[in-house]
Amino acid sequence: MFYLKGVDGGKMVVVSVILLDLQGPVFLSEPPYKVEFSNNSGGLIDCTGHGSPPPDVEWSVATTNHELVYTLPNGSLIFYPFSADKFRHEVHSTVYSGLYRVSFVLLWENFPVEALWGPTCLAACLPCCGFGKCKLKNLVGTILSREVHVKGGK
């Protein structure tokens, strides 16, 4: 705690109090190494955390088709169940980006997602080199999740 003092008529008075309560980001729900789901059940990817200032989690998707994929208010990315006629290249075979925003800090991480109709649907986090990770960052620090592999299908 810092006190900024001023002088008023020969008396010292406190003119401002600045309280610094900073904490680096901590995972509340880190994405698991492996997420499997059937096309009938759909899937969910969580990456949430807390800190001071609190980190925000948003997903930037290449589609506005909310019948197939949706971001929940807590930042989780949900893949709705889909049938063969609902397969959409822009949803099931595209790059998803996780945007983590804290105050004025912006940080992007790419999450390619590929789904194939048939025995397997594969979604893997592959930014540039190897598998991607969920990243939380605020003014105090940065944390990375483990690799995330998502597999869905019949």
C-alpha positions in Angstrom: 0.0 0.0 0.0 1.3 3.4 -0.9 0.3 6.7 0.7 0.8 9.9 -1.2 0.9 12.8 1.3 0.3 16.5 0.7 0.5 19.6 2.8 -2.6 21.6 3.7 -2.0 24.7 5.9 1.1 23.1 7.5 -0.7 19.8 8.2 0.2 16.5 6.5 -2.9 14.9 4.9 -3.3 11.7 2.9 -4.5 12.7 -0.5 -4.5 9.3 -2.2 -4.2 5.7 -1.3 -3.2 3.2 -4.0 -3.7 -0.4 -3.2 -1.8 -2.9 -5.4 -3.2 -6.4 -5.2 -1.8 -8.2 -8.2 -1.8 -12.0 -8.8 -0.6 -13.9 -11.9 -3.1 -16.1 -13.8 -4.0 -19.5 -12.3 -6.0 -22.2 -14.1 -9.4 -23.0 -12.8 -10.0 -25.4 -15.6 -7.1 -26.3 -17.8 -7.8 -28.2 -21.1 -7.1 -31.9 -20.6 -4.5 -33.7 -22.8 -7.2 -35.6 -24.6 -10.9 -34.9 -25.2 -12.9 -37.6 -27.0 -16.5 -37.3 -28.1 -18.9 -38.8 -30.6 -20.6 -36.8 -33.3 -23.8 -37.7 -31.4 -22.6 -36.2 -28.1 -20.5 -33.2 -29.3 -17.5 -31.9 -27.3 -16.4 -29.2 -24.9 -13.0 -27.5 -24.4 -12.5 -25.6 -21.2 -9.7 -23.1 -20.5 -10.6 -20.8 -17.6 -8.5 -19.1 -15.0 -8.3 -16.3 -12.4 -5.9 -13.7 -11.4 -5.7 -10.0 -10.6 -6.4 -8.4 -12.9 -8.6 -11.3 -14.0 -7.8 -12.9 -17.4 -10.6 -13.1 -20.0 -11.0 -16.0 -22.4 -12.6 -15.6 -25.8 -12.6 -17.8 -28.8 -12.4 -16.3 -32.3 -14.0 -18.7 -34.8 -14.1 -18.6 -38.6 -17.9 -19.1 -38.6 -21.0 -17.6 -37.1 -22.8 -20.9 -37.3 -24.0 -21.1 -33.7 -25.9 -24.3 -34.5 -22.6 -26.3 -34.5 -20.1 -24.4 -32.2 -20.7 -21.9 -29.5 -18.7 -20.0 -26.8 -20.2 -20.2 -23.4 -20.2 -17.2 -21.1 -17.4 -18.7 -19.0 -15.1 -19.0 -22.1 -15.6 -22.8 -22.8 -15.8 -23.8 -26.4 -18.7 -26.2 -27.1 -19.0 -28.3 -30.3 -22.6 -29.4 -30.7 -23.5 -32.9 -31.9 -23.7 -33.1 -35.7 -24.9 -35.5 -38.3 -23.4 -36.1 -41.8 -25.6 -33.5 -43.4 -24.6 -30.9 -40.7 -20.8 -31.3 -41.4 -19.4 -27.9 -42.3 -15.8 -27.4 -43.4 -15.7 -23.9 -41.8 -16.6 -25.4 -38.4 -15.2 -29.0 -38.4 -12.0 -28.4 -40.4 -10.7 -24.9 -39.6 -8.4 -22.9 -37.3 -9.8 -21.7 -34.0 -8.0 -19.0 -32.2 -8.2 -18.4 -28.4 -7.9 -14.8 -27.5 -6.9 -14.1 -23.9 -7.4 -10.4 -23.0 -6.4 -8.8 -19.7 -6.8 -5.1 -19.5 -4.8 -3.8 -22.5 -2.8 -7.0 -23.1 -3.9 -9.0 -26.2 -2.5 -12.4 -26.9 -3.5 -14.9 -29.7 -3.0 -18.7 -29.8 -4.2 -20.7 -32.9 -6.2 -23.9 -32.5 -6.7 -25.8 -35.8 -9.7 -28.1 -35.7 -10.2 -30.9 -38.2 -13.2 -33.2 -38.2 -13.8 -36.1 -40.6 -17.1 -37.8 -41.1 -16.8 -41.5 -40.3 -15.0 -43.4 -37.6 -12.9 -40.4 -36.5 -13.1 -36.7 -36.1 -9.9 -35.1 -35.1 -9.3 -31.7 -33.6 -5.8 -30.8 -32.5 -4.2 -27.6 -31.3 -1.4 -27.0 -33.9 -0.3 -23.3 -34.0 3.2 -23.2 -35.6 5.5 -25.8 -34.2 3.9 -28.9 -32.7 0.7 -28.8 -30.6 -0.8 -25.6 -29.3 -1.5 -24.8 -25.7 -4.0 -22.6 -23.9 -2.3 -19.5 -22.6 -3.5 -17.2 -19.9 -1.7 -13.9 -19.4 -2.2 -10.8 -17.3 0.0 -7.9 -16.2 1.8 -10.2 -13.7 2.6 -13.2 -15.7 1.8 -15.9 -18.3 0.8 -19.6 -17.9 0.5 -22.4 -20.5 -1.7 -25.4 -20.5 -0.6 -28.9 -21.5 -1.1 -30.0 -25.1 -4.8 -30.6 -26.1 -5.9 -33.4 -28.5 -9.6 -33.6 -29.3 -11.0 -36.7 -31.1 -14.6 -37.1 -32.0 -16.6 -39.3 -34.3 -18.9 -42.3 -34.2 
